[in-house]
Amino acid sequence: MSADSAPVLLAARGLRFTRDELPVFGPLDFELNAGEALLVQGDNGAGKTTLLRVLAGLLRADAGTLAIAGRPARPQARARHMAYLGHLPGLKADLSALENLDYLCGLHGRRPGLELEQALALVGLAGFEDAPLRTLSAGQKKRLGLARLWLSPAPLWLLDEPYANLDLDGIRLVNRMVQAHLHAGGAALITTHGAYAAPPVRTRLLELPPPARAEATA
């Protein structure tokens, strides 16, 4: 399937967000097709995380429109189409790795034919099924979040700095996962400082300008 014929999974028009009367980002216009990655780059404070939180429905944009699979981005559409991996793991410290996955799949669904143990093995956590989350390292927690992502039936991945807290093997794991997801018809929006190369997939680039500064007053 060519890029021109692939379905548009996400489309933003005039999307803007401000905080304390200062623009954080926008207005932005971009599209993301099935089989593509959108790499969002920018300095610290440029609004990368804020953009993903707006797309996920955790923050409300000040202006613009957002469409998911050709329809307005209502909560039901976001829940069905989007899987969000943020800076915080969104996991329960007193549950084991396996219990966390089971709980989250109960909330958000699971891809048919995938077992929880398979996802843990994929991300390098085989043998940690019964380990409480609080005993895992930051990198292992990130890998558990990746296992949840892999289990998600959502076609659109929102990945905020997915390489953070990972070693080189973990970075390669993220890239393999993104490649497989896109090959299966999904799409991924990935924020990065530019510290790591994007996975070798069909990629669009969205550059966010440096953050706005309040003008000094006399």
Helices and strands as residue ranges (DSSP letters): E 8-19, E 22-33, E 37-41, H 48-55, E 63-68, E 71-72, H 75-81, E 82-85, H 97-108, H 116-122, G 133-135, H 138-151, E 156-160, H 168-183, E 187-192, E 203-207
